[in-house]
Amino acid sequence: MSSAIQSIQDVAERQLCSGCGACAYMQPKAVRMVDDLAQGRRPVVTPGSDTQEALAACPGVELVHTYDKSAVNPELHRGWGPILEIWEGWASEPEVRFESSSGGAATALGLFGIEQDGAGGVLHIAAREDVPTLNVTRLSTSREEVVGAIGSRYAPASPCDSLELAESADAPVVFIGKPCDAAAVSKARALRPALDEKVAVTIAIFCAGAPSTQGTHEMLKVMGFDDPMAVDSVRYRGKGWPGRARGVQADREESLTYHESWGKVLQRFVPWRCRICPDHTGEFADISVGDPWYHGSTPDEEAGRSLVIARTPKGVEFLRRAREAGVLELEPRGADALTLSQPNLLHVRGAVFGRVLTSRLLGAATPRYKGFYVFDAWLKHLSLKQRAQAFYGTVKRVFKKGLRKRMVVKPFEPASRHAGQDQSASEDPSRDRGANSQGSSVA
Ligand SMILES: Cc1cc2nc3c(=O)[nH]c(=O)nc-3n(C[C@H](O)[C@H](O)[C@H](O)COP(=O)(O)OP(=O)(O)OC[C@H]3O[C@@H](n4cnc5c(N)ncnc54)[C@H](O)[C@@H]3O)c2cc1C
């Protein structure tokens, strides 16, 4: 870990926070998560608190692989982490498949967990009902709630801020989150046996980086909404593959293609920490799901497909049970499926080596990675030109983003759209932590 990092406040202010929220679960009296428009979900530390326990679970400062290399796919683990099986498929229920981000694998597995496998709920995120441009963590225990959180939200979310809901659930839960969220769960479980017992399986969605809330605001402005805070709902994908980003205000609906939303707007708002992340495919999860982009571009209304990776024996078993129960249609895929579907990710892994090294040399705080073979990827997958770009690009960013200075977290706490209607709820501190208080979030 960087010596510049001694506390959770350092993690946030030195721009190493990935926004997962595990610190708030580990030390709820010392840390609370807030929305910072420019940065994302970030921790605010109670003055005078010692945050060492929270720091021990932080994936922002350190990621260490400890899997048994002899037990995983020998061709793939250096570039993609531990892999036992690769599948492609989709949710058997047409509605789940259509509404979802890719093929609905994450939602179908969550539903399988609570309806047929004895899980005590699905811990994941959904759009806030009262402020639809922000997200909240919830433990979904009904079909309506699980399906209500369907779809990728290209925006800050911290599903680990409410891990206590898993800990106190009646039975082990299914966890769904981004790769950094799954990594945080894995760290927190190692520190908290009571949590470890209550996680049935972890599912990570592939993630190239989570744009800040400013990205959502900009996307809604490009759609033509003058006041992004006034929209009634926002979706980023789904209703086809990849589907359109949609904003709705009263009876007005506007949309953008995936290329126009993610490609032209949202990507620009991905924070620095995501750009030095070596794990975009959920290497610490039991199962990870992403887009099999090798199918090329499809008409928006086409039903989607999921690439599904089993990474641990637990993941293999959970997938087998789900397949046998008929909730997922899956076909096995070869070792090349990952490279074909996400060809840029091996370059990114290599570039991470150059970006981390350059920013460290220039005095920025940097994370510690072990077991990602980033130097390997630097040598193998990057041309000389790409290496130079990683170096120059980082020098530019270190100065432009002020990476050598502290950036204080600025809480963005808009009034609830239900203000007045739910006064008592907003006074309930558990609501702030994402207690199970949300209904459907699908637009
Ligand atoms: C920020 C971001 C970046 C992405 N980058 C990539 C990429 O580089 N490559 C790629 O193949 N796919 C990427 N995706 C898309 C996603 O990995 C796939 O769509 C994945 O296959 C999930 O599809 P699904 O149909 O199984 O999920 P669904 O069945 O639609 O379910 C989605 C689940 O993800 C959860 N979720 C949604 N948004 C978030 C979030 N911001 N944080 C935590 N949990 C969330 C929901 O709670 C829900 O349970 C990204 C998604 C996001 C949110």
The ligand as an SDF file (V2000), in Angstrom:
LIG
                    3D

 53 58  0  0  0  0  0  0  0  0999 V2000
  -20.2340    1.1620  -15.0000 C   0  0  0  0  0  0  0  0  0  0  0  0
  -20.4090   -0.0100  -15.9360 C   0  0  0  0  0  0  0  0  0  0  0  0
  -19.4030   -0.3260  -16.8670 C   0  0  0  0  0  0  0  0  0  0  0  0
  -19.5480   -1.4380  -17.7260 C   0  0  0  0  0  0  0  0  0  0  0  0
  -18.5270   -1.7830  -18.5800 N   0  0  0  0  0  0  0  0  0  0  0  0
  -18.6320   -2.9290  -19.2930 C   0  0  0  0  0  0  0  0  0  0  0  0
  -17.5360   -3.4290  -20.0840 C   0  0  0  0  0  0  0  0  0  0  0  0
  -16.4620   -2.8310  -20.1210 O   0  0  0  0  0  0  0  0  0  0  0  0
  -17.6950   -4.5800  -20.7820 N   0  0  0  0  0  0  0  0  0  0  0  0
  -18.8770   -5.2690  -20.7380 C   0  0  0  0  0  0  0  0  0  0  0  0
  -18.9670   -6.3280  -21.3630 O   0  0  0  0  0  0  0  0  0  0  0  0
  -19.9220   -4.8110  -20.0350 N   0  0  0  0  0  0  0  0  0  0  0  0
  -19.8160   -3.6800  -19.3060 C   0  0  0  0  0  0  0  0  0  0  0  0
  -20.8790   -3.2450  -18.5670 N   0  0  0  0  0  0  0  0  0  0  0  0
  -22.1680   -3.9140  -18.7050 C   0  0  0  0  0  0  0  0  0  0  0  0
  -22.3530   -5.1200  -17.8070 C   0  0  0  0  0  0  0  0  0  0  0  0
  -21.1850   -5.6970  -17.3570 O   0  0  0  0  0  0  0  0  0  0  0  0
  -23.0650   -6.1680  -18.5970 C   0  0  0  0  0  0  0  0  0  0  0  0
  -24.2200   -5.6750  -19.1380 O   0  0  0  0  0  0  0  0  0  0  0  0
  -23.2970   -7.4480  -17.7870 C   0  0  0  0  0  0  0  0  0  0  0  0
  -23.3280   -8.4720  -18.7460 O   0  0  0  0  0  0  0  0  0  0  0  0
  -24.5840   -7.4900  -16.9680 C   0  0  0  0  0  0  0  0  0  0  0  0
  -25.6530   -7.8230  -17.7900 O   0  0  0  0  0  0  0  0  0  0  0  0
  -26.9100   -8.6600  -17.3340 P   0  0  0  0  0  0  0  0  0  0  0  0
  -27.8870   -8.5880  -18.4440 O   0  0  0  0  0  0  0  0  0  0  0  0
  -26.4940   -9.9960  -16.8340 O   0  0  0  0  0  0  0  0  0  0  0  0
  -27.3660   -7.7870  -16.0810 O   0  0  0  0  0  0  0  0  0  0  0  0
  -28.8240   -7.4450  -15.5930 P   0  0  0  0  0  0  0  0  0  0  0  0
  -29.6200   -8.6940  -15.5160 O   0  0  0  0  0  0  0  0  0  0  0  0
  -29.3640   -6.3060  -16.3820 O   0  0  0  0  0  0  0  0  0  0  0  0
  -28.5260   -6.9630  -14.1070 O   0  0  0  0  0  0  0  0  0  0  0  0
  -27.6420   -5.9260  -13.8240 C   0  0  0  0  0  0  0  0  0  0  0  0
  -27.2740   -6.0040  -12.3650 C   0  0  0  0  0  0  0  0  0  0  0  0
  -26.1690   -5.1650  -12.1420 O   0  0  0  0  0  0  0  0  0  0  0  0
  -26.3860   -4.3240  -11.0250 C   0  0  0  0  0  0  0  0  0  0  0  0
  -25.7750   -3.0270  -11.3470 N   0  0  0  0  0  0  0  0  0  0  0  0
  -26.1660   -2.1670  -12.3380 C   0  0  0  0  0  0  0  0  0  0  0  0
  -25.3900   -1.0780  -12.3490 N   0  0  0  0  0  0  0  0  0  0  0  0
  -24.4920   -1.2250  -11.3490 C   0  0  0  0  0  0  0  0  0  0  0  0
  -23.4390   -0.4190  -10.8440 C   0  0  0  0  0  0  0  0  0  0  0  0
  -23.1520    0.7830  -11.3610 N   0  0  0  0  0  0  0  0  0  0  0  0
  -22.7440   -0.8690   -9.7840 N   0  0  0  0  0  0  0  0  0  0  0  0
  -23.0230   -2.0700   -9.2060 C   0  0  0  0  0  0  0  0  0  0  0  0
  -24.0110   -2.8800   -9.6510 N   0  0  0  0  0  0  0  0  0  0  0  0
  -24.7350   -2.4690  -10.7070 C   0  0  0  0  0  0  0  0  0  0  0  0
  -27.8990   -4.2260  -10.8700 C   0  0  0  0  0  0  0  0  0  0  0  0
  -28.2250   -4.0450   -9.5170 O   0  0  0  0  0  0  0  0  0  0  0  0
  -28.3810   -5.5670  -11.4110 C   0  0  0  0  0  0  0  0  0  0  0  0
  -28.5210   -6.5010  -10.3770 O   0  0  0  0  0  0  0  0  0  0  0  0
  -20.7520   -2.1780  -17.6840 C   0  0  0  0  0  0  0  0  0  0  0  0
  -21.7450   -1.8480  -16.7570 C   0  0  0  0  0  0  0  0  0  0  0  0
  -21.5790   -0.7900  -15.8720 C   0  0  0  0  0  0  0  0  0  0  0  0
  -22.6540   -0.4890  -14.8410 C   0  0  0  0  0  0  0  0  0  0  0  0
  1  2  1  0
  2  3  1  0
  2 52  2  0
  3  4  2  0
  4  5  1  0
  4 50  1  0
  5  6  2  0
  6  7  1  0
  6 13  1  0
  7  8  2  0
  7  9  1  0
  9 10  1  0
 10 11  2  0
 10 12  1  0
 12 13  2  0
 13 14  1  0
 14 15  1  0
 14 50  1  0
 15 16  1  0
 16 17  1  0
 16 18  1  0
 18 19  1  0
 18 20  1  0
 20 21  1  0
 20 22  1  0
 22 23  1  0
 23 24  1  0
 24 25  2  0
 24 26  1  0
 24 27  1  0
 27 28  1  0
 28 29  2  0
 28 30  1  0
 28 31  1  0
 31 32  1  0
 32 33  1  0
 33 34  1  0
 33 48  1  0
 34 35  1  0
 35 36  1  0
 35 46  1  0
 36 37  1  0
 36 45  1  0
 37 38  2  0
 38 39  1  0
 39 40  1  0
 39 45  2  0
 40 41  1  0
 40 42  2  0
 42 43  1  0
 43 44  2  0
 44 45  1  0
 46 47  1  0
 46 48  1  0
 48 49  1  0
 50 51  2  0
 51 52  1  0
 52 53  1  0
M  END
$$$$
